[in-house]
Amino acid sequence: MSDVTKREPDKYTVLLYSDDIKVRDKIRLAIGVRPAVDLAVEFVDASTWEECRRLLDDYEIDLMVLDGEASPAGGLGIARQTKDEYAEPPPVCVVIARAADRWLAAYAQVDATLIYPLDPVATGQTIAGMLRARRNGAVPLGTLGTLG
């Protein structure tokens, strides 16, 4: 393949939320900085809902990956609050401990879920799919999109 046909990966900002830095590191490691050949990721971290809100207000966040087991604000609650408070929220993926909690994720209007312990292959595929959908104009759950 010649250098002319090589393309730089599209770059996205992913917000990682957990009250536990070790959990954020595990999520970051499972996603990687290149979840796919056409995608590059830059991470920003938050350990509280207030930090999430500040990052959402100050930066263009392309995807939120939230720890469903975080405390005192869980990822499912933050997902729902983000969908309720922001006119154009980014897509949200929540990492949950039990598959049975997917009904809660549906109520929180979460776009995707991942199950602890994280499988790096499934995690990379899920995140890559979400970022590609964003690139292609998909509207996240809980969003009316643009009318007109």
C-alpha positions as CSV (number, residue, x, y, z in Angstrom):
1,M,0.0,0.0,0.0
2,S,1.4,3.4,-0.9
3,D,1.6,6.3,1.5
4,V,-0.9,8.2,-0.7
5,T,-3.7,5.6,0.2
6,K,-2.9,5.5,3.9
7,R,-5.4,7.6,5.8
8,E,-5.0,9.2,9.3
9,P,-7.5,7.8,11.8
10,D,-10.5,9.9,12.8
11,K,-9.9,11.2,16.3
12,Y,-12.5,11.2,19.1
13,T,-12.7,12.3,22.7
14,V,-14.0,9.7,25.2
15,L,-15.0,10.6,28.7
16,L,-14.2,7.9,31.2
17,Y,-16.2,8.1,34.5
18,S,-15.6,6.1,37.6
19,D,-14.9,7.1,41.2
20,D,-12.1,4.4,41.2
21,I,-9.0,5.3,39.1
22,K,-8.2,1.5,38.8
23,V,-11.6,1.0,37.1
24,R,-10.9,3.9,34.7
25,D,-7.5,2.4,33.9
26,K,-9.0,-1.0,33.2
27,I,-11.6,0.5,30.9
28,R,-9.0,2.7,29.1
29,L,-6.8,-0.4,28.7
30,A,-9.7,-2.5,27.3
31,I,-10.6,0.3,24.8
32,G,-7.1,1.2,23.8
33,V,-6.0,4.4,22.0
34,R,-6.8,2.7,18.7
35,P,-9.9,0.6,19.0
36,A,-9.8,0.2,15.2
37,V,-7.5,1.1,12.4
38,D,-9.7,4.0,11.4
39,L,-10.2,5.4,14.9
40,A,-8.0,7.1,17.5
41,V,-9.2,7.9,21.0
42,E,-8.1,10.6,23.5
43,F,-9.4,10.1,27.0
44,V,-10.6,12.6,29.5
45,D,-11.3,11.3,33.1
46,A,-13.9,12.2,35.6
47,S,-14.4,10.8,39.1
48,T,-17.6,12.8,40.0
49,W,-20.8,13.9,38.3
50,E,-19.6,17.5,38.7
51,E,-16.4,16.7,36.7
52,C,-18.5,15.0,34.0
53,R,-20.7,18.0,33.7
54,R,-17.7,20.4,33.5
55,L,-16.1,18.2,30.8
56,L,-19.4,18.0,28.8
57,D,-19.7,21.8,29.1
58,D,-16.1,22.6,28.2
59,Y,-15.2,20.0,25.6
60,E,-16.7,18.2,22.6
61,I,-17.1,14.8,24.0
62,D,-17.8,12.2,21.4
63,L,-18.6,9.3,23.7
64,M,-19.1,8.7,27.4
65,V,-18.1,5.4,29.0
66,L,-19.4,5.2,32.5
67,D,-18.9,2.8,35.5
68,G,-22.3,1.5,36.5
69,E,-20.9,0.5,39.9
70,A,-19.4,3.9,40.8
71,S,-20.5,5.7,44.0
72,P,-22.1,7.9,45.1
73,A,-23.2,8.7,41.5
74,G,-23.6,5.6,39.4
75,G,-23.0,5.5,35.7
76,L,-26.7,4.6,35.0
77,G,-27.8,7.7,36.9
78,I,-25.3,9.9,35.2
79,A,-26.4,8.5,31.8
80,R,-30.0,9.3,32.5
81,Q,-29.2,12.8,33.9
82,T,-27.0,13.6,30.9
83,K,-29.8,12.5,28.5
84,D,-32.3,14.7,30.4
85,E,-30.1,17.8,30.9
86,Y,-28.3,18.1,27.5
87,A,-30.0,18.9,24.3
88,E,-27.4,17.0,22.3
89,P,-25.7,14.5,24.6
90,P,-23.0,12.2,23.3
91,P,-23.7,8.5,23.1
92,V,-23.3,6.6,26.3
93,C,-21.8,3.2,27.1
94,V,-22.2,1.9,30.7
95,V,-20.1,-0.9,32.2
96,I,-22.3,-3.0,34.4
97,A,-21.6,-5.9,36.7
98,R,-24.6,-8.0,35.9
99,A,-26.3,-8.7,32.5
100,A,-29.6,-8.5,34.5
101,D,-29.1,-4.8,34.9
102,R,-29.5,-4.2,31.1
103,W,-33.2,-3.2,31.8
104,L,-31.9,-0.4,34.0
105,A,-29.6,0.7,31.2
106,A,-32.5,0.7,28.8
107,Y,-34.5,3.0,31.2
108,A,-31.4,5.3,31.5
109,Q,-31.4,5.5,27.7
110,V,-27.9,4.0,27.5
111,D,-26.8,3.4,23.9
112,A,-24.7,0.3,24.8
113,T,-23.6,-1.8,27.7
114,L,-20.5,-3.8,28.5
115,I,-20.2,-6.4,31.3
116,Y,-17.4,-6.7,33.9
117,P,-14.9,-8.2,33.6
118,L,-14.3,-6.4,30.3
119,D,-13.4,-8.5,27.3
120,P,-10.9,-6.4,25.3
121,V,-12.2,-7.7,21.9
122,A,-15.9,-7.1,22.7
123,T,-15.0,-3.7,24.3
124,G,-13.0,-2.5,21.3
125,Q,-15.7,-3.7,18.8
126,T,-18.5,-2.0,20.9
127,I,-16.6,1.3,21.2
128,A,-15.5,1.3,17.5
129,G,-19.1,0.7,16.4
130,M,-20.4,3.5,18.6
131,L,-17.7,5.9,17.3
132,R,-18.4,5.0,13.7
133,A,-22.1,5.5,14.2
134,R,-21.4,8.9,15.6
135,R,-19.2,9.7,12.6
136,N,-22.0,8.6,10.3
137,G,-24.5,10.9,12.0
138,A,-26.4,8.4,14.2
139,V,-28.5,10.2,16.9
140,P,-27.9,8.9,20.4
141,L,-30.8,7.5,22.4
142,G,-32.8,10.1,24.3
143,T,-32.0,12.8,21.8
144,L,-34.5,14.4,19.5
145,G,-31.8,15.4,17.1
146,T,-32.3,18.4,14.9
147,L,-35.8,19.3,13.7
148,G,-36.4,21.1,10.6
